[in-house]
């Protein structure tokens, strides 16, 4: 008997394992699965017919994520010892968009935005699925099907609350797009790779040609945003918000909202991220995720941090992990055509940030602890090396030993 939505609901949603990626709603052939919002979190519910096709359950990245099988299918190999912490990859680079508007629009170097626009321009893809904001509620992220430079730029920058990006997959396929690119965090990409591993739904599996994965330390509960707005921005009625940004310029970006009275309110990044959202409002499912660097994407992209960089005084760079043949081809074409400025990067430098520690060590430990008590946990089919990782440590001048 094939799994139905009831199976998904029982094994994933009701056990707190749903990542809110939107895949089940986005690929349901009857359109019966919808997303409703409860306390700001998108929850899949069955509001129409279920034909027990099993697509929603088999494609879901909430409970079962067979990373080794997906690696073998995508890359023709399993990760080796040196790739244990990052997944299979060809090489790492730091990069930024040469186009000033694109670089400024992005969260760091604007690389994901530049690559999607370039892939559209040269015909590698004919549309892209990205995270944007709802038109009527510009504080809630949603999936967008985009085909133009202006649409891609409009959707640039990180969204820190849940973005059910994959909920618009059928929309893109039904519009006749046959070469689809997807930009998402690891769970979005994992869902797509599960479909391609299984070959079903076949139309979707064959149509998605490019995946750009974003480094992800965690997504945050909408409740955190609600308190951020009320306690730090003095906004009690969200209807007054006309625009919201988590990474407003200058780099590395601050939280900024525009109000309908023309006023703009800004909260310093260090204050709202490291002293508010990160310690208080990380989503519980994210606390058990060990995929930080989008390990089955064609290219994984995130912030590049260097002790020599001066926040507020210069623009950002992106760390990029090129994994697949498609990713390699796109990166080289973009470099050769002057779309990106690219420099080689050591893999150890990529792992120097907070996100790596949060997922590969803390989340891996937390997952193992919960599993030991019999709590519901996702299965990634890999073992993480939780031993302390030796990496370069920079001592501030005033604390150097004499």
C-alpha positions in Angstrom: 0.0 0.0 0.0 1.4 3.4 -1.0 2.0 6.1 1.6 -0.7 8.8 1.7 -0.8 12.2 3.3 -1.9 10.5 6.4 1.5 8.7 6.5 3.3 12.0 6.1 1.2 13.6 8.8 1.7 10.7 11.3 5.4 10.1 10.7 6.7 13.6 10.1 4.3 16.5 10.8 2.8 15.3 14.1 6.3 14.3 15.3 7.8 17.8 14.9 10.0 16.8 12.0 8.5 19.0 9.2 11.1 21.5 7.9 8.3 23.6 6.3 10.1 23.4 2.9 6.7 23.3 1.1 7.6 20.3 -1.1 4.5 18.3 -0.2 2.2 21.1 -1.2 4.3 22.0 -4.2 4.3 18.5 -5.9 0.8 17.2 -4.9 -0.8 16.1 -8.2 -4.3 16.9 -7.0 -3.4 20.2 -5.3 -5.0 18.8 -2.1 -2.1 19.7 0.2 -2.1 23.3 1.3 0.0 25.3 3.8 -1.8 27.1 6.6 -0.1 29.4 9.1 -0.2 28.6 12.8 1.7 31.1 15.0 3.5 32.2 11.8 4.7 28.7 10.9 3.5 27.1 7.6 1.9 23.7 8.4 0.9 21.3 5.6 -2.7 20.1 5.8 -4.9 18.1 3.5 -7.7 20.3 2.2 -8.6 18.3 -0.9 -8.3 14.8 -2.5 -5.4 12.4 -1.7 -4.8 9.7 -4.3 -2.1 8.0 -2.2 0.5 8.5 -4.9 3.2 8.7 -2.1 5.0 11.6 -3.6 4.7 13.8 -0.6 6.0 11.3 1.9 8.8 9.9 -0.4 10.1 13.4 -1.2 9.9 14.8 2.3 13.3 15.8 3.9 11.8 15.8 7.4 12.3 12.2 8.5 14.6 10.4 6.1 17.5 12.0 4.2 19.6 9.4 2.5 22.7 11.5 1.9 25.0 8.6 0.9 22.5 7.4 -1.7 22.0 10.9 -3.1 25.8 11.5 -3.2 26.3 8.3 -5.2 23.5 9.2 -7.6 24.7 12.8 -8.1 28.4 12.5 -8.0 29.1 8.9 -8.7 30.9 8.5 -5.3 30.6 8.7 -1.6 32.4 11.4 0.4 36.0 10.5 1.3 37.8 11.2 4.6 38.8 14.7 3.7 35.2 15.5 2.5 33.5 14.2 5.7 32.7 17.6 7.1 31.6 19.3 3.9 30.3 16.6 1.6 31.5 15.7 -1.9 33.0 18.7 -3.7 35.4 19.6 -6.5 36.9 22.8 -5.1 36.1 25.9 -3.0 36.3 29.5 -3.9 35.5 33.0 -2.6 33.7 35.2 -5.0 31.6 38.2 -5.6 29.4 39.6 -8.3 31.2 42.1 -10.6 28.0 43.9 -11.3 27.7 46.5 -8.5 23.9 46.4 -8.3 23.9 42.6 -7.9 26.6 42.6 -5.3 24.9 45.3 -3.2 21.5 43.5 -3.5 22.9 40.2 -2.1 23.5 39.2 1.5 27.2 39.0 1.0 28.9 38.7 -2.4 25.7 38.5 -4.4 26.9 35.2 -6.0 23.6 33.3 -5.9 21.8 36.2 -7.5 24.5 36.7 -10.2 24.6 33.0 -11.0 20.8 32.7 -11.4 20.6 35.7 -13.7 23.6 34.4 -15.7 22.0 30.9 -16.0 18.8 32.5 -17.3 20.7 34.7 -19.7 22.7 31.8 -21.3 19.8 29.4 -21.3 21.0 26.9 -18.7 17.6 27.4 -17.0 14.4 29.0 -18.2 13.1 29.9 -14.8 14.2 29.9 -11.2 12.4 29.1 -7.9 13.6 31.4 -5.1 12.5 32.8 -1.8 10.6 36.1 -1.9 8.1 37.8 0.3 4.3 37.7 0.1 2.8 40.7 -1.6 0.1 41.3 1.0 2.2 40.3 4.0 5.7 41.5 3.2 7.1 40.0 6.4 6.3 36.4 5.4 8.6 34.6 2.9 7.2 32.4 0.1 8.4 30.7 -3.0 8.5 32.7 -6.2 8.9 31.6 -9.8 11.1 34.2 -11.5 12.4 34.7 -15.0 13.8 38.2 -15.2 16.7 40.1 -13.8 14.5 42.5 -11.9 12.5 39.6 -10.3 15.7 37.9 -9.2 17.1 41.1 -7.7 13.9 41.7 -5.9 14.1 38.3 -4.2 17.8 38.7 -3.2 19.1 38.4 0.4 18.6 36.0 3.2 15.3 35.3 4.8 15.6 34.1 8.4 12.1 32.8 9.0 10.8 29.7 7.2 10.5 30.1 3.4 8.4 27.3 1.9 10.2 27.7 -1.4 9.3 24.3 -2.9 5.6 25.0 -2.6 5.7 26.6 -6.1 7.3 23.6 -8.0 4.1 22.5 -9.7 3.4 26.2 -10.6 6.7 26.3 -12.5 6.2 22.9 -14.2 2.6 23.6 -15.1 3.6 26.9 -16.8 5.7 24.8 -19.2 9.2 25.5 -17.8 11.5 22.5 -18.6 14.8 23.8 -17.2 14.2 24.9 -13.7 16.8 26.3 -11.2 16.2 26.3 -7.5 17.8 28.4 -4.8 17.2 27.1 -1.3 18.6 26.0 2.1 19.7 22.4 2.6 16.2 20.9 3.2 14.8 22.4 0.0 17.7 20.8 -2.0 17.4 17.5 -0.1 13.8 17.2 -1.1 14.6 17.8 -4.8 17.4 15.2 -4.7 15.0 12.7 -3.1 12.7 13.2 -6.1 15.5 12.8 -8.6 16.9 9.7 -6.8 13.5 8.1 -7.0 12.7 9.6 -10.4 9.3 10.7 -9.3 7.3 12.8 -9.9 9.1 12.2 -13.2 8.1 15.6 -14.7 9.5 17.4 -11.7 12.6 15.3 -11.4 13.5 15.8 -15.1 12.8 19.5 -15.1 15.0 20.7 -12.3 18.5 21.3 -13.9 20.3 23.5 -11.4 20.4 23.8 -7.6 22.1 26.5 -5.6 22.2 25.6 -1.9 22.6 28.3 0.8 24.7 27.6 3.9 22.2 27.4 6.8 23.0 27.4 10.6 19.3 27.6 11.4 16.0 29.1 10.5 14.1 31.0 13.2 10.5 30.8 14.5 8.2 33.6 13.3 7.6 34.2 17.0 11.2 35.5 17.2 10.5 38.0 14.4 7.3 39.0 16.1 9.2 39.8 19.3 12.0 41.5 17.4 9.6 43.8 15.7 7.7 44.6 18.9 10.6 44.9 21.4 13.3 46.4 19.2 11.4 48.2 16.5 8.3 49.3 18.4 5.9 47.7 15.8 2.8 46.1 17.2 0.7 46.0 14.0 2.6 44.2 11.2 0.2 45.7 8.6 2.3 48.9 8.8 5.3 47.2 7.3 5.9 47.7 3.6 9.3 46.1 3.4 11.5 43.9 5.6 15.2 43.0 5.2 17.5 40.9 7.3 20.7 41.9 5.5 20.2 45.5 4.6 23.4 47.3 3.4 26.1 48.0 4.4 27.6 44.5 4.7 27.3 42.4 6.7 23.8 43.7 6.8 21.3 44.9 9.4 17.7 44.2 10.1 15.6 47.0 8.5 11.9 47.6 8.1 10.2 50.3 6.1 6.8 51.5 7.4 3.8 52.9 5.5 4.4 56.4 7.1 7.8 56.5 5.3 9.9 55.8 8.4 12.7 53.2 8.4 13.8 51.4 11.5 17.1 49.5 11.8 18.6 47.1 14.3 22.3 46.2 14.4 23.1 42.7 13.1 25.1 41.8 16.1 22.3 42.7 18.4 19.4 41.0 16.6 21.2 37.9 15.4 23.7 36.9 18.1 21.9 38.3 21.1 18.3 37.5 20.2 17.4 35.2 17.4 20.2 32.7 17.6 20.2 32.0 21.3 16.4 32.2 21.7 14.4 31.3 18.6 16.1 28.6 16.5 13.5 26.2 15.1 13.5 22.9 16.9 13.9 20.8 13.7 16.9 22.9 12.7 18.5 22.0 16.0 18.8 18.4 14.7 20.0 19.1 11.2 23.6 18.2 10.3 23.6 19.5 6.7 25.0 23.0 7.0 26.7 23.5 3.6 23.9 22.2 1.3 25.8 19.0 0.7 23.8 17.8 -2.3 23.5 21.1 -4.2 25.4 21.8 -7.5 27.0 24.8 -5.8 26.7 25.7 -2.1 27.0 29.4 -1.2 27.3 31.3 2.0 29.0 34.2 3.7 32.8 34.5 3.6 34.3 35.9 6.8 37.9 37.0 7.2 39.5 38.7 10.2 40.9 41.3 7.8 37.4 42.4 6.5 35.9 45.5 8.0 32.2 45.4 8.5 30.5 48.6 7.3 33.6 49.7 5.4 33.6 47.2 2.5 31.3 44.9 0.6 31.0 41.2 1.3 32.3 38.1 -0.4 30.7 34.7 -0.7 32.2 31.3 0.1 31.3 28.8 -2.7 31.6 25.0 -2.7 31.4 23.6 -6.2 30.2 20.1 -6.1 28.8 18.8 -9.4 29.7 18.9 -13.1 26.8 21.3 -13.7 28.1 23.5 -10.9 31.6 23.4 -12.2 30.5 24.3 -15.7 28.3 27.2 -14.5 31.1 28.6 -12.2 33.7 28.5 -14.9 31.4 30.1 -17.5 30.5 32.9 -15.0 34.2 33.4 -14.2 35.3 33.5 -17.8 32.5 35.8 -18.9 33.4 38.3 -16.1 30.2 37.8 -14.1 32.1 36.8 -11.0 35.4 37.7 -9.4 36.7 34.4 -8.1 39.6 33.4 -5.9 40.7 30.0 -4.7 39.7 29.1 -1.1 40.9 26.5 1.3 38.2 24.2 2.6 39.4 24.8 6.2 38.6 28.4 5.8 35.1 27.6 4.7 34.6 25.7 7.9 35.8 28.5 10.1 32.4 30.1 10.7 29.6 29.7 13.2 27.4 27.6 11.0 29.8 24.7 10.7 30.1 24.5 14.5 26.3 24.8 14.9 25.4 22.0 12.6 28.4 19.5 12.4 29.1 19.6 16.1 26.3 21.0 18.2 23.3 19.7 16.1 25.0 16.3 15.6 25.4 16.0 19.4 21.9 17.1 20.0 20.5 14.7 17.5 22.4 11.8 19.1 21.2 12.8 22.6 17.6 12.9 21.5 17.9 9.6 19.7 19.3 8.0 22.8 16.1 8.9 24.6 13.9 7.6 21.8 12.7 11.0 20.7 11.7 11.5 17.0 14.8 12.5 15.0 15.7 12.8 11.3 18.0 10.1 9.8 20.8 11.5 7.6 22.4 8.1 7.2 25.9 9.5 8.1 28.0 9.8 11.2 29.4 13.2 12.0 32.9 13.5 13.5 32.1 15.6 16.6 35.7 15.9 17.7 37.0 19.5 18.1 38.2 20.7 14.8 41.6 22.4 14.7 41.3 25.7 12.9 43.0 29.1 12.8 42.4 31.1 15.8 42.8 34.9 15.7 43.7 36.6 19.0 42.6 40.2 19.4 45.6 42.5 19.9 44.6 43.6 23.4 44.4 40.0 24.6 47.7 38.7 23.2 50.0 37.1 25.8 53.2 39.0 26.5 
